[in-house]
Each structure stands twice: as structure tokens, then as C-alpha cells.
Amino acid sequence: MDEPQVQDIDQEVEVDCTKLQEQAILHDFTTPNSLLNIVAGPGSGKTRTLSNRIAYILSKGVQPNEILVLSLTNRSVSDIKFKLQNVVGEEMAKLVDIMTFHSFASLVVNEKYENDWYLLEEDQLRKLNELVSTSNTKNKKQYSHSLFKTLLKQIRSFNGTEEEYCHSDIYLKYKLPFSVYENIKYLVGSNNVFTYDDLLSECHQILTTEEEATKPEFISNYKVIIVDEIQDIYPALCNIVLDLSLDKHLTIAGDPNQSIYKFLGAEYSKNWGRILPEFEKAETITLNESFRLTPELQRFSNSMLKGSKPKTTTKSNFSSCVKSSVSLEPVRISFNSQVEEYEFIYNEIKRMVNLSSNQIKYSDIAILAFANQDVDSCYRFFEEKQSDTMGLKRLNSTPRWLNTDISLILQYMKILVDPTQSLALLTTLSMLKGVGLTTVNSINSAAVELNVSVWDYIMNHDLKTSKSISKIILNYRDVIEDCRESMDANDPNSIMVALLTLANKYGLKQRLNKKKLNELQLKEYEEFLTSIWMTLKKISNFKPADQTLLQFYLHNYNTELLMNSKLKGSLNLASDEDTIPNTDTGDNVNINDYESEVKFSTIHTAKGLEFPIVFLLSSNNDNLFLPERKRALYVAVTRATTLLYFNKLNNHFVSEIDNLVGKGKQMKNGNSNENVDLAPVMSSKPPEFNEESMKRMLDVMGRSGNGLGFGFGLAGQVRGFSTLVSKIMGKRFI
């Protein structure tokens, strides 16, 4: 089949851009070992510039499979793909490799292991850690999560005898008996089971040590590498960037002032220090115009950067602002307590919506904090208000149910696909009433001794347990068999019936019963289950022919493929605006899709998003003497496009912020010596909206007064699914 042809961008595609954006788009990419560094602050048009640069490169004869675009998040990948579609068309855009680092690493590892590898999920790691601590007679203490991942990596790489093991670092450091080591080794395999960290390391290993002829073929095709959000990459990702870009052109884009992942090892100055020396020719272009911020917000956000800049040779302060003034300074109000603060936010949101005659939507508003506990505290306060008109949405970077007991559903899925996956089976066995970790360990040890899977062991051998426990385990085995035989792995309803049957009888329902959940929590758990079912419904027409629907979901539930609602021909079709992750499904949805919902989020999760009105909680005043904390505040401030509230408690005083309240600067009036007072940088009072100021605010927001509707087209089916949940799990789910 002939490759689709791209129109010549210079003649056929009209691109509306600034001079600096044009320089970045048209910059040379043909010179090997060359680097283009695009420094782009928030709202400077970075994603659109990258998309147009890709289109330009395609128009000059480079084939789609010769370009690789990498980013850290599904959201960033989705945005680049969507904007590229608008320039070169859907068919051509789909041929360009645009993916997250983890998706790319999975492709590389998959080429080597030919689908015979396995990714350990976080919940499986935690359960395996419990099993190890229970079986280790010399050290019952459970390892920390990070230390346990290091232990697993060492276990995977050690292949010595028992005598050699006694002198190994594993035994000397962790005091792990050889029998326990053997059990773990059997469970996780020797070479083909990876944590997320292992996946990146294995990818780097393949790219650097494999013979050129044995490397995946698609790697050798790449001529141009493009990396987005360069400020957030940590050493393992930087290794991959350098591996791929050897003797090729590399374009990187990001903003050093938004480098907020130091806790993961991401330091812009160190990355820059590693990348720059590798290239003979390097140039930096800074996009210095803001299309997002009002002049008032731009002035305040620039003040946040004092003392927080990474040590680089570049600056990303905006020198000009495209948007009109809204004549509303950021608001700084002090409160006696957090309850008083939350009450103010709630009433202020109501006031703005009412004064605007509902032209300001609840979805225009976000409430942000550094820590999850602060976000949750405010969210619970709003929940207790039980407003009929104001909906609430908690944003998460991954499907929220993954961090709840509902994640046990994944283990049931894995068992339904392949019950010989011993770790998934052991995880669910440990959830059965009366079956403890000691029993699970003995079953695993017996299976290891016979060199069979745990499933084969409980299918074909006598269990060395009490009759009552054996009966429980064998009943569970029989129900699994019945579910596998009766389930249609390509039918969402059939899949959910099997999952709910296992959840109801074995483990999940009992675990939730113990928690004594309230009505709101019960409703949330039902919504999580509904979201899984809805995603299965939506992807049923997109799965490849060589996979069942259940297999396809398991491989992709947390990837950009299923979280990519903006792409034409994908799961949903949204307009050309920034998206937010749907907290239930993990799908990206348009910010205006849920007009009745105020968004609650951590600053890190909100990165890359924008909202007309933002409230920063008072807890954001803590530890601002730390440069990385200040940069996180800069990210938070620049999420607002029109109006910002930065709250504080009475005992808070941050000099470089509070000294801006009610005070303006002076500037010379043209060529005269006369001083002109500027408006204060911050206001100590909420806006006193009148008809004129509200109209001006709505104009800056680009609000026409007509709301945008949204629907899955599954409302009747959702009600039907709720009935199914009630029928299987009980009238109130629990």
C-alpha cells in the first residue's frame, strides 16, 4: 500500500503563528547530530508549534515512520496527536509514532521477548511484598516499596547455586532464605517479568548493548526524535533520549520553570548538562508570548520565579502578553481556619455563577493544592454541602479506581484470561475468607517444588491444608472455571457478569464490607465499576482481531490508547481544547463536557491543563523557600487564564507574595519624567462585579453564553448496568 502523501506545508497549509514559532517550525532537521531546544512557557503555543514542526518535516519528504515523538503523559501525547491531525489529516497523523516513554519501552521489550513478558502492577508488588514478609522466618518486617523493587531486580538477575546465594548481596543485605528466594524467582520469572522501572532499564539495555542487526527494526528507521516536556524527564528517560538521538536530529521542548518532579530525579540543569555536549550543533528558541495569561496574571506569575530558576542558560519569562486585560488582579484573602476558607470558596463560586447568569460554568473552576490530603479535605467539605446544581470532579493522572480496592478487579481479569498467572491467582486466594498468607505461601511452595503453576497444583493435586480451607479454595477454583466457560471475552456485559460474580463471592465484597463505607463511598465504588463497563463498551469496536476484548483492555487500560478521547476515530471526539482526565475511566474528556462540575486536583495532576478561574488553597503557602516548591506554585498560578484566588491563613506571611497585595509599581509615562501608577499586583478583596466588569471577564474568557452539551450516549445502558450490579452484588452493592 502506498504511503499517504502530505501536502506541502509552505503552499497548502496555512499556519497562523508568531515569528518565533515560525523559526521553531522551520528550523533545520536534516543535519545529523543537531539539537533544537524550544523553551516554551505555559500557554505559549508549544504543542501547536511541535505539531506544525512535525507536519513541516513530513512535507519535506521524511516518512512518518522516520519520526518518533516521546512525552511523559497520555495527556500530552493526546494533544500532539490531535493537533497534528488538524494539519496533516487523520490517516497521516496515525502513521507517526507519538507515544509515552513507557509505551515506547513496551514496544522495544516486546520485540525482544515476542509477547512473552509480564508487567508487575503496583498492587501485585504490594501483595508480593506481603507474601515475602510472611514467609521470611528470619525477618518478618515488610520492606519499603522502593526497597522491595530493588530486591526484585536483584532476584531476577541472580542465577547462582544455593551455596553462591549464601554469599550474595541478596542474602547478606535482606536475610532472605534460599527457599523464599526460589519461591519469588518462580513467581516473577528470571528475565521476563518487569516493574515499570525495570521496563525502562531493559529498554535502555536493548538500545545500547544489542547488536545493530538484533535491535527492533523500527528503531533504525528513525531520523528525527522529538521529546516534549523535557524538564520532567528523569535519568532513566534521559538515557533513552540519548540512546535514540545518536547521529540524528533531536528537538526537545519544555519549560525549566515548570520542572517540578525533582522527587523522581528530574532536574532540568542536569539533563541539559548531559544532552548538550552530545550535539555538535545546538540552538535554543524561546517562545516568549503568552496566549493564556491576562496581563495581571502574567505580572504575578513572573514574580513567582524569583530565586526558583534552574541554573540554565535560558529564560522563559514572558516578555509580552497577547490577551486583553480583564482588570482583575489575583486575589489574596486571609482566613481564620480552613473551614472558613472552604466556606468562602463555595459561596464565591456560587456568587460568580449567579452573577454571570450561568455563563460562568462550574466546570470553569478548579481548586488546587500540593497534597492529595488537602484536595480531599476541601472535596469532602463540598460533598457535605450536597448542592443540587454544583457537581464535583476529582482529577487524577491515572484511573482513580486503580488506587482503591476495586483494583482487585484487574486480578480477576488476569485470571479469566489466563489462570496460570500464579501471582494474580495467589493475590486473590489471599483474599478468600479463612485463607491467610501462610496458606498461600505453602500452596506456592508446593507448586514450586513440583515445578507447576499454582493453578495446575490446585487443579490436579491434593492440597496440604485443612478440609475446610481446601473446600473454600476448590470452590473458588470451580467458580473460576465456570466463569471462564460461560464468559464471552468479547462481550462487555458477559465480562462484567463474570467479574462481579467473582467480586461478590470471593474477596472484594467482603473487603468492602469490613470498611463500613458510607452512602457517598458506596456510590463512588458503583461508579468505578460502571466506568470499567463503559470503557469496555466503548472500545469493543476498536480492538485488534488477534485479541479478545478482555485482553485488549488489560493491555491498554492505563495507556494513551484508551485515554485518548480527542483523536478522530478513537473512543470519543472532543473539540480542540485542553482536556482533563476523567477520574472514573481515565479517559481524557473536554473541560466543558461536564458543565456542572467543579474540578479538584493536585498541582502535579493539573499540570498541562488550564481553567478560567483557579482557587489555590491556603496550604500552598508552606515551604515556599524551596525552589522546587516555588516552581510548583508557578505551575499552579499559570493554570488560571482569567482570575486567580491565592488563599492564606492568618498565620501565613510570605513576604514576596504578601508585599504585592494592594501595592502597584510606577513606570515612566512615555518620554516624560512623569511617573504613572500601575494597578496593584494583588488585591486583598474579592472582585466587586458589576455589569461592565462581568461582561469584560466573560469577553476575555471567550464566552458566548451558549453552553456545550455532552453525553456518552449510554445513559439507558448505564441504568441497566446499575441494575446488574445490584442484582449480583446486592441492592446497595454491599
N, C-alpha and C positions, 0 to 999 in steps of 0.2 A: 504493500500500500504506500502511495506517495505521501511524503510528509506535507502537512498543511503549510501553505505559504503565508508569510507575514507581509502585511502591507508595509511599504517604505514609510517609516515614521516621519521623515522630513517632508514628504509630499502628501501623504494620505491621511495622517492622523494629526489633528490639531491639538497641541498640548498647551494649556494655559498655565504658565509657570513664571517664577521670578527669574532674574538674571542668574542668581547663584544656583537656583535649582537647575536651570538650563546647563550651567557649567558642569554640574554633577552628572546630569543625564547624559551629556555628550562627551564626557571625559574618556580619554583613550583606554581601551581594554585589550588592545592587540599585543602590547609589549609583555613578553614573559617576565616573571619576577617583578611585577609592578603592583603598587598599592594605592588605592584611593580611600581616604578616610573622610567620611561625611559626618561632621559634628552637627547634630540636629537637636535643638531644644524641644520642649513639649509644644505640640501644635504648630510646628514649623513646616509641615508637609513632608516629613521623612518617608512615610510609607508610599505616598503617591510618587515621590521622586524615585524611590527604588523601583517601583513598578514600571515607571516610564523608562528608567535606565535599562531594565530587562528587555522591554519592548524595543528600545533603540538597538541593543546588542543583537537581538533576533533579526531586526531589519537589515543588519549589515552582514547577514549570511551565516551567523552562528546558529547551529541547530539546537532545538530545545533540549536534547539530551546532553548537550555540552555545557549546560549551565546548572549549577547547584546553588540553591538558596537555603540557608540554615537560620533558624531562630530558636529561642528557648521555649516559647509558649505556643499553644494551639491558637490563641487569640491573634498573635502576630502573624502566624502562618496563614490563618484565615483571611486577615485583612490584605496581605500581599496578594494572595491568590485572587481575591475578589476584585481588587483594583486592577490587577493585570488582565483579568477577563474583560474589563471595560475598555481596555486599549487594544488587545490583540484578538479578542474573541474567546469563547469558551473552549473550543477544540484545541487551539494552540496553547492556551494557558495550562490546560490539563497535562500537556506533554513536558512541561518544565518541572524539574524536581524541586519542589518547595516543601520543606518539612522541618520538624523539630530535630534537635540533635539526637534525642533518644529514638525517634523513628528511623533516622539515618543509621544509627548504630545497630538497630534491629535488622535492617536490610543487609548490612555488611556481615553481621554474625550469622544471619540466616543463610547467606550464600555459602559460608564455610560449613555449617552444620546441617544444611539441607533440611530445614524444618525440625530437626531432631535436637531441639534445645528448649529450655523451660525457664520462665521468668518467675522468680520468687516475689510474691506480693508482700507488702508490709505486714498484713495481718498474719500471713503464713510465717514470716520471720519471727513475729512475736510469739506465735504458738510453738514454733520450733525451739525458741529460747526457753519457754516454759518446760517443754519436754526434756531439754538438756539439763536444766537445773534440777528437775525431779529425779532424773536417772543418775546424776553425778553424786555418788556417795561421799566423795572427798570434799565437794564444795557445792552446797545447796543454794548458794546465793545466785540470783539471776543476774546475768550480765547486762550492762547498759546496751542500748540498741546499737550504737555505733561500734562498741567493742565486739559485740556479737557478730556484726557483719564482717569485721576484720578476722575474727576466728573462723568464720565460714570460708573466707577466701583462702586462709592458710590450710584448712582441711581439704579443700578442693585440690590444692596444688601438691599436697604431700602424698607420696605413693610408696613409702618405705615399709619395712617389716616391723613387727611388734618391738623387736629389740632396738631398731633405729628410732622408733617412735618415742621410746622412753628417754631418749637424749635429744628429742626435737624441741623446738621453741613452743610448740603447741602444748606439750605435756608440762614443760618447765614453767611456762607462764600461766596456763589455765588450769593445771592439775586435772586434766580431763582423762579418765581411764581409757585404755585402748578399746574396751568393749563399747563405750559410749561413742568414741571416735568412729568405730566401724559402723555403728547404727546411723550416725549422722551422714557418714560418707555414702552409705547405701541409700539414704533418703534423698540427698541432694545430688548424687552422682559425682563423678570425678571431674568432668570437664564441661558438661553441657547444661548446668544449672547456674543461673546468674541472678544476682541482685541488680538493681538499676545502676549502681556504681560499677559493678563488675562488667556490665554490658558496655559501658564507655571504655573501660580499661581493655577489654577484649577487642573492641573496635580499633583502638589505638595500636594494639599489638599486631593485629592483622595488617593494618596500613603501613606499619614500619618494618616488620620482620618477615612478612611473607615474600616469597619470590614474586617478581612482577607478573609472571605468567599465571600465578595461582591467585592473584588478587581478583576480587569481583570485576567482571568485565566493564560494568557501568562506571567504575571509578576511573578507568583510563580514558574514558570519553570526555571528562570534564576539562574545559578550557578556562572557564570563568567561575570563581567561587564568590558568593555574596553572603555576608553574615550580618544579620540585624541584631540590635540590642547588644552590641559588642561590650558595653560597660558591665553587663551582667554575667559574662562567661567566667567560669572558674577554671582552675588549672587543667582538669581532665578534658574540658571542652576546648581550651586553648591548644592542647596537644593535637586534637583532631583538626582544628583550623590550620595549624602549621603543617600537619601531615598532608592535607589535601591541596594546599596552595603552593606547594613546592614547584617552582618553574612555571607557575600560572599567574593569571591576574586575580587579585583579591580586592574586592570592595567591602569595606566594613562601615557600619553606620550605627550611631548611638549618641549618647549624651553623658559625658563624665559626671555631670552634676546630678544625674539620676542613678548613680551607682550605689545601690542600697542592699547588695547581697554579700557584704563582707563576711557575714557569718557562714556563708558557703565557700568562702575562699575567693570570691570575685573582687579583684582590686584592679581598677582600670589602669593605674600607673604601671603596675607590674605586667599586665597583659601587653600594654603598649611597649614596655621595655623589652618584652620577648618578641613581639611581632615586627616592630620597625627595623631592627638590624637584619632581618632576613630578606629585605627587599632592596634592590639596587635603586629603584625609582619609586618615590613616595610623595604624595601630595595630599594636603588637607583642604577641604572646602567646608566652611561653616555657614549653615543656613540661619541667618540672624533675624528673620522676620517671623513674628508670631501671628498666626491666623486664629488662634484660640482665645488668647487672653485679651481682656479690655486693658486700656492704659493703666487703670487703677490697680488691676491685678498684676500686671506686668511690673509696675513700680514696686509693689510689695514683694513679689516673688524674687526679684533681683536682690532685694535687701536680705533675703534668707541665705544667700550664698556666701556672705562674708565669713571667711575663716573655714569654709567647708569644702573648698575646691580641691580636688585631687591634684597632685603635683604632675601636671602635664603642660605641654607647650601650647595647648589650645584653650579657647574660651568659648562658652556657648551662651553668654549673656545676650539677650535680645537687644538690638540697637534700634529697632523700630517696631511699631505695632500697627497691624492692618485694620483691626476692629475699631469701631467708633466708641467714644466714651459713653458710659452708662451713668456717669456722675454719682456712682455709689461706691464709697470706699469700703474695703474689707472691715468687718465689724469685730470689735474686741470687747466682750462683755464679761464681767466677773460675777461669780455665784458663790453662795454660802455652802452649797453642797451639790453633789452630783444629781440628787433627786430634783433639786430646784433647777438645775441645768437642763435635765431631761424634760421637765415640765415646760420650760421656756421653748425648747426646740419644738416640742409637739405643738404648742399653741402658735408659735411663729410660722410653722409650716401651714397650719390651718388658716392663719391670717392671710398669708400670701396667696394661697389658692382661692380664698373667698374674695379678696380684693381684686384679683385678676379675672373674676367671673369664670373661674375654672380654666382660663387659658394657660396658667401655670399648672402643670400636671404634677401629681405626686411623684411620678417617675423622673421628673426633672431634678429631683433632690436626692443627695447622698449624704450619709452620716459616716464619717471615717475616724479610725483610731489606729494606733500602732498595734495594740494587743487584741487578740481574739476575746479575752475576758471582758475588756471594756466595750467592745462591739456588742457582745452578747448581753451585757448588763443593760445597755440602752435599748436593745431589741426587746428584751423581756419587759421593760417599762412600757414600751409602746404596745406590746402584746396585751398587757393587762388593761390598757385603755379600751381595747375591743371596739375600735371605730368601725362603723358600717361602711364608710367611704374610703378610708385610708388603708390600703394594703401594705404589706411589709415583705421585703425580699432580702434574704441574707445571701450575699455573694460569696462564692468560693472558687478557688482556682481549679479544683477537681470536683467531680460529683460529690455532693455533701454526704450522701449515704455511705460513701467509702469509709468515712470516719465514724460510723455508727455500727451498732450490732447487725444492721441489715447487710453489712458487707459479708456476713456468713453465707448469703445467697450465692456469692461467687464460688465458694467451695462446693455448694450443691451443684452448681452449673458444671464445674470441672469433673465432678463425679459422674454426672449424667452423660457427659461427653466421653469420659474415659475413667472408669473406676479404678484402674490400675495406677492412677496418680496417687501414690501412697501418702504423700504429705496432706493432700486435700482430704483424703479419707480419714487419716488419723486426727486431723483437726476437728472433723465433725463427730468422730467417735468419742472424743473427749468431752463433747457437749451432751452426750446421752446421760440421762438421769441414772445414777448408780455406777457409771463408768468413769473412773478417775484417771489422772495422768499415769499413775503407777500401772494400771491395767493396760493402758495404751502403750506404754513403754515395753511391757512384757510381750504384747502382741507383735510389736515391731521387731523386738529382739528375736522372737521365734521365727518370724518371716525372713529376717536376715540370715539366721542360722541355716534355714532351708533353701536360701537363695531364691525366694519367690516374692512376688509383690504382696502387700498386706491383703489386697482383695483376693488373690489366689489362696492365701492362707485361710481366710475366714470362709472361703467357698469350699475348700477341699480338705481341710484338716480339723482335727478336734481342738477346740480352744481350751487352753490350760487355765481356765477360770472357773468360778463357782457356777452352778447351774443357773442361778437367777441372772447373773451377768451375761452368761453365754446366750440365754434366751433373748435378752434385750438386744445384743449385738446381732444375732441371727435374724431376729425380726426386722431390724434395720436393714440388713443385707437383702432380705426378701422384698421389702418395700422399694429399695433402690432398683432391684431387678424388675419389679412390676412397673415402676415409673419409666424405666428405660424402654421397656417393651411397648408400653401404651403411648408413650410420648411421640408426637411428630416434631422432630427437631427443626422443622421449617415453619412451624405454626406458632405464632406468639401466644395464643390462648392455651394451646396444649403445653407449651413450655412453662407458662406461669402456673398452670394447674399442678404440674409435677413439682415445681419449686415450692409452691405453697403447701403441697401435701407433705413434703419433707420438713418444711419450716414448722408446720403445725404439729407434727408428730414427734419430731426428733431435733430438739435443741433450741431453735430460735424463739419459739413461742414461750418456752419455759424460761429462757434467759430474760426475755422482756417482762414476763410476769413478776420475776424477782425484783425488777426495778420499780415496780408500782408507779408506772407512768401516769401523768395527769392527762386530761382530755386534750390539751393542746399538743402534747407529745405524742399521744396516740394518733391524732390526726396527721401529724408530721410523718410518722412512720408509715401510715397508709399512703400518704402522698409519695414517699420514696418508692414504695412497691409499685404504685401506679406509674411513676416516671420510668421505671425499668420496662414495664409492659409497653408504655407508649413509644419508647425508643425502639423496642423490638418491632412494633407495628410499622414505624416509620422507615426502618432500614430493611424491611423484608424484601423490597424490590431492588435493593442495591447490592446485595451480597453476590460474590462471585459464584459461578456454577460448581466449583470444586470444594465448596464449604457449605455446611449446613448453616442455617440462621443462628443457631446457638453457638457454633464455633466462631462464626464471623463476629458476633457480639463479644465473645470472650477475648478475642484477639484485639478488639478495637474500642472497647467501651470507654477507655480513657485516652484516646488518641484524637488528633485533629480531624480524622476521617468522620467520626461521629459527633464532633463538637464544632462542626464547620457549617453552620446554617446559612452563611452568606453566599455560598457558591451555587451558581446556577446548576440545575440538575442534581443538586445534593438534597439534603433532608428537608431543608426549609429555604425559603427565598426571602431575604430581607432587603431593605433599601440600603443605599450607600451611606451608612452612618456607622459610627463606632458601635461595637456590640458588647454585651455583658454575658458572662456565663450564667446559664440557667442553673440555679443551685440544686434543682432536683435531678435533671438529666445530664448536666454537664454540657448540654448543647449551648452554643452561643445564640443569643436572641437579641434583637434590636432593642436599644434602650427604651424606645417608645412603645414596644409591644405590650408592655404591662403598664398602662397609663395610671393605674390606681395604686402603684406600689412604690413606696419609699425604699431606697437601697441602703443596706447596712454592709460595711466592708472594712477589712483591714486595709492599710495603705498599700501594702505589698500586693494584695489581690486587685486593688483598684488601679494599679499601675497600667498605663496604656488606655485607660478609659477617660471619659470626660462627662461632666454633668453641669448644667446651667447654674445650679445652686448647691454649695457644699457647706456642711457643718463639720468642723473639726472639734472633737471632744476635748475637754479640759485636760485629760490625761496626756495629750500630745505635747504638753509643756515640759515634761520630765526629760532630764538628761540631754538637753539641747546643747550642752558644751561639747558633746561628742560629734565630730564631723559627719560620721555616717548617719547619726540621728537627725542632724540638721538637713542632710540631703534628702532623707526620707520625708521630712517636713516640707521641703521644696517640692517633692513629688506630690504630696498631699495638696498643697496650696495650688499647684498648677492643674489639678483635676477640675477646678472651677472655671467656667467660661464667662460667668456674668456676675455672680455675687458669692462672697465668702464670709462665713462666720467662724472666727477662731476663738473658741471659748477658753475661759480660765477660771480657777477657783480663787478665792480671796487671798490665799496664802501663796499664790503664784506671782512671781515677778521675773520676767525675762527682759533684761534691760534693752537689748537690741530690738525687741518687738514692742514692749510697752512704752518705750520712749518715742515710738512713732504715733502713738494714739493722740489724736487731736492736734497734731503739730504738722505744719506744712513746711516746705522748703521755699527758698527765694531764688529767683533767677533774673537775669538782666532782661529788660524789655528791648529787644532788637539792638540797635546801635547806641541807644541812650544809656545813661548811667542810672536810670530809674529801676528800682527793684520791684518785682511783681510777686505777690504771694501765691504759691500753689495751694491746692486743696490739701488737707491733711492726708497722710498715708493711710491712717486707720481711723475709724470712728468708734466712739465709746457707746453709741446708741444704735438700736436697730433702725432701719430706714423708715421715715415717716412718709409712706407712699401717698401720693395724690394722683389724680388722673393723668397728669403730664408725666410724672416720674415713672408710673407704672407702664404707660404707653412706650416710653423710651426704653425701659427694661425689656419689654416684650419685643420691641423692634430689634434690639441687639441680639436677643435670643432667636430672631428669625421666626417668631411665632405668628402664624396666620390666624389662629383661633380655631382651626379645624383639627380635631384630634385624629390620630392614626389608629385604626382598629386592628385587632389581631385575633387569630383563632387557630387552633390545631386542626379543626375540622373533625375532632374526635370526641366532642362533648357527650353525645349519647353513648358512645362506646365506653367512655370513662365511667359513666354512671353504671354501665353494665359490669365493668371490671370491679367497681366497688362492691357490687352485689356478690361477685365471685369471691372476693376477699372475705366478705362477711360469712359466706356460706361455708368456706373451708376453714377459716381461722376463728370464726365466732362472730356474733353480731357486732361486737365492738373491737374486732380484730384480736383482742386479748381475752 
